[in-house]
């Protein structure tokens, strides 16, 4: 990783009822993509793998600590933030998440029924919208 590249790992959380469990980002001055809908996850620390990172971040941000083995890899995505920083993200899917057991520590939980998820795309961060669309495309191919 170079000094101007951030490496992140995030996950689409799918609740036990099939809803998408997303994060409404805080509305703080200076927070990138403030008040937009994103995924739970965050920056890699030290030499941890992307999988170790996503498991740690989900635990820290939701209070739910599933085994890293339960995360399914979905897509790798590289983009550039508005401030010019390059971002490399590894995105995962975690199903069967018990919504009632989550304790959100950053932002606010947004639970969206599968049939309504497309109507939320315009409110999502660019990376989140890309990852959700990728997931939906893959899922539609499995029918």
C-alpha angles and dihedrals in degrees: 000000000000123000091258097046122085120201117208139174123203137166140215103229116210115197125226087257093053096256121138109246108209138167125247100210119232117264097235125148110257095017110131111242091004116191092012127119116258143160126268112257141078151190126339116248125213113320098334117137121245088253092052088047096053092047091050094045094048090051092048095045101039107022088235114119112191121174113270087238090070094065115094117208112240113170145334115229131184123195142150122248119227089257090061097255115141114229128199113194132186112200128202140182125230117187133191095039111168101230092195091061096054121110107191114213099176124042122335131298116252115193113196126185112236093243091056100045096098091059089061097054095095090056093051129096110259093253092047092051090050093049094046091049090049091051092049091048091051092045093049089053090056094059 
